[in-house]
Amino acid sequence: MQLIDLQAQRRRLGNAVEVAISRVLDHGQFVMGPEVRELETELAARSGVAHAVSCASGTDALLLVLLAWGVGPGDAVFVPAFTFPATAEVVTLLGATPVFVDVDAATFNIDPGSLARGLDLVVSGSLRPAAVIAVDLFGQPADYIALEEVVGTTGMPVLADAAQSFGAQRGGVPVGKMAVATATSFFPSKPLGCYGDGGAVLTDDSELAACLRSLRVHGQGSNKYDNVRTGVNSRLDTIQAAILLAKLLIFDDELSERSIIAATYNDLLAGVALTPTLQEDATSAWAQYTIRLDGRDHVAAQLRAAGVPTAVYYPKPLHHQPAFVNGLVSPGGVPEATRLCETVLSLPMHAYLKPEDQELVAKTLAASLIR
Ligand SMILES: *Cc1c(COP(=O)(O)O)cnc(C)c1O
């Protein structure tokens, strides 16, 4: 059994990926080739936004947006304490200060109450509240409506870290359209993954999109040797765009398979562990299926012995990471994030997981609980 079975997906794709790659080998436009534009059009259409700007990774997607917004020293950027480190890394890389905010234990996403307390702290100090990065952890969109209420009159933009949630929606609004800018990742194990690194920003803001298109090519102006700003080299390879176009043909089907598998887990594990909670009108892309339980490490060892791989996303709250010791913590601390690091366990989750494997996971899990 695999946590994420990319080979099963490959078997389903048949030779579609090989065909897509050889088309790129034939036309030879390896950087910014026609598939890149085609993919961007497709991503924007799926998200209901005007612009998709592809780039080299999900981390770069976050970085490019903060660069475009001019985030730097003296700025505070609010991030959840329970997420993949890249969410906060882009903040410190630019010399800004991350303010770690607690999360909601049931949805794993940033807690608007804790954000409000962090905002009060920053407003009463010397930093400028510059942005919020909300993460759609494990595939479920954060509560952007509640976040907008907190951010309210500050004018501070919300950047969605949708590295794990492309394809999800809430109240009929797709990921990409819930925040002014949304960053996603095509790392191989994400719900929509390529065969290497890749990412994209989704936005309705034409000025931002134009700035991002410049920043990803060294701050290029109207032509190649016109530099209007300091940028980076962060483009999505044409081959990766071609692979993503092939994978998008089965993506909706995979999303519904993932939902069915999550619902099956919910049934099998009811009363055994705390299963994930979705907001009433939300769907998840189910990047991970993550339960909460006491005695997590013992249970993980028992599962491993039975041939069931698991993972702990994430073992340490970010404010305890050496890289982020200079960050601030929202008043009241981040108790939920800290507790989650001790209790979460991610189970095998992918569109090709078999019912008998799910039953083995549930049976082994129930038998290994310390009561
Ligand atoms: C994967 C991930 C990223 C970074 O994406 P890369 O494409 O690996 O750079 C950022 N944030 C979150 C929440 C992620 O899961």
Residues whose N, C-alpha, C, O or C-beta is under 5 A from the ligand:
A	BS01	LIG	S57 G58 T59 D60 F84 A86 T87 V135 D161 A163 Q164 S185 F186 F187 G198
